[in-house]
Amino acid sequence: MADLVKKLTLGIASGLMRKSITSPSKWSCKYRVMGKPHPGPWSFTWHPWLKPMLDSDALDNVGMKSAQMGFTEAMLNFTFFQIDINGESVLYLMPTADSASDFSTSRFDPALEASPHLNNLFNSVKNVGLKRAGTASLYVRGTRSKTKLKEIPARIIIFDELDEMVQANLPLAYERASGQEDPIKWKISTPTINDFGISNEFESSTKEHYFFKCPHCSRHIELTIDELHVGDATPETSWYFCPSCKTIIEREEKRQALFDTGKFVKSCDSAQGIRGFHINQMYSYTIKPEQLALSCIKAKNSLVEEQELNNSKLGLSFVMKGGQVTQKEIDDCKSEFLNGEEATSTFVTVGIDVGSMLHCAVYQWEFDQNGLDPVLSAHPRLLKAIDLPNFIDAEKLIESYRPKCFVIDCNPERRMAKELCDKYFGLGYMCNFSNNAKNIDIKPSIDTDRLMNIDRSSWLDVVMRRFHKQDIILPGDISSDYEKHVKSLVKILERDANNNVVAKYLTRGNDDHYAFSSLYNEVAMAIGTGSQVVKDIPA
């Protein structure tokens, strides 16, 4: 694989790539025809950073990027090369089954239609998720379904938009190559938050950034947001400049310098032997300085635009202000009592999150005397946070604290959760996250009144707000696991299909069980006070 680009250049075997007749320094793909903005044979001309990436001889590779930088097209070329030249099967993963289907029809099929060679290479293409080329196959799959990831033997695995994938299912995807000799993995994505997805993978890599010689002072430089001058009057008066000589770098001279002198420079060695590549939109030939300047201006007044600027434009992970609970906020909520305190009030709730253990939290609630809305007027005190090995011990906890109401995660142990709720009929409820529930409404299931449907993000907002406002009292000796679980949740903003801004929570690195046991306590309090339909919590 070390000579991949050289092989592509010389056209070994099938002649998949050929050297351009017009210039020996340019490359063009003989069988890949591209559309706008760079119509014609696919080449490295407009994306020179892709050449050293494809020439990587590492078995594990990571690409942390901004949007629209050619990474997916490079991975598609890499896929064709592995199938055509090396006869290797490739597992190409997308976040969902729908995105996998879209990739198959919008990227793969047009490539075959434009190339007689590639069209003849594949003898079976009717199946959207499976394309056969002799003894080699291309599997295109989403990562939401575990069953779709089973029984797929492939030496090459490509993860496209890693951050959008179900992170818990990724180890199963890695296993698809476990029986292969020297399996190759490529992970590419725009990042979201720190220590999550592609950002977490990049931290374990060589962390290589793209440098090029300034056309004016000949020093090797990297373009970052600090090298963008945002026009004082309008975005149109913006430009890029060299961090060394401060000279303006024009669009065409930047493109030529990138192609002639660009190279990836590693920041460190990787103990795992992972090569990591980073690029941002300032290197793009099609995206002008004024476009990025406009994004910078919008980001000053909008959290969602600030996140978009960092993630999609600059290819950087980003956590917005107030997007996570900090250690200081947790410390400010601590009091002098110890974990396991007995209840001094009759209004007690229990929240149980189900994982390898039962992560239980016991809350005691106090209410403002003149509070009209129970949720707004309620103030929790965490009496006990404990991991229990089984449901028998959960029963003992319930018997000990005699809660007004308890709520348990309905998955993955739905049968046992239902039995626990049935045993304490009228006190116990299962909780399910549903897209049909809005804000902090609680909607009983039509199948059983023991199951409540809620909106995940809205209720996590309630939980996080308790810590931001120091509206929860914690034991002074609360465990470090509890602290890690609460801090691991990070809020991001994104736009839905209707361009509306919606919130979503991601789990950063660590488990989040105690954050959800806190959520279930909030729901238990609302059910226990009869507030099954409640208004939004104000910011």
Summary of the structure (lengths in Angstrom):
residues: 539
radius of gyration: 27.1
end to end distance: 53.3
largest distance: 84.7
contacts: 1755
relative contact order: 0.09
helix: 34%
strand: 24%
